[in-house]
């Protein structure tokens, strides 16, 4: 239902990563993130199948080239590291965001606003672009 399976977390909260806002006009991101990218410290996940970018609408992703070196070997060969996305599942809506491991994140207004909008999207209160259902 989520659209991907956790594989490992090659970046921990001590590494600084650059997060790209892939769709700054998306209803969940517009007005939340001031720029199309921002630096962040958190545990970053690496996902495996059934992850398929064609089945998800990726909103945030990792800029691999501009992030600290991971603390373990990467398994993905395509360099695609999504962080947040929407998708349909049957008649339902899915919002996923992997940020939230460091307790300091719960004091980040832009992340809290993004999560709130994601919850509102999943509940049907906000219309937003999503990937087509595979169910």
Secondary structure, DSSP 4 states (H G I P E B T S, - for coil): --S-EEEEEEE-TTSEEEEEETTTTSTTTTTT-SSSEEEEES-EEEEETT--GGGSEEEEEEEGGGSPPPSS----SS---EEEEEEEETTEEEEEE----SGGGGG-HHHHHHHHHHHHHHTTSS----BPP--
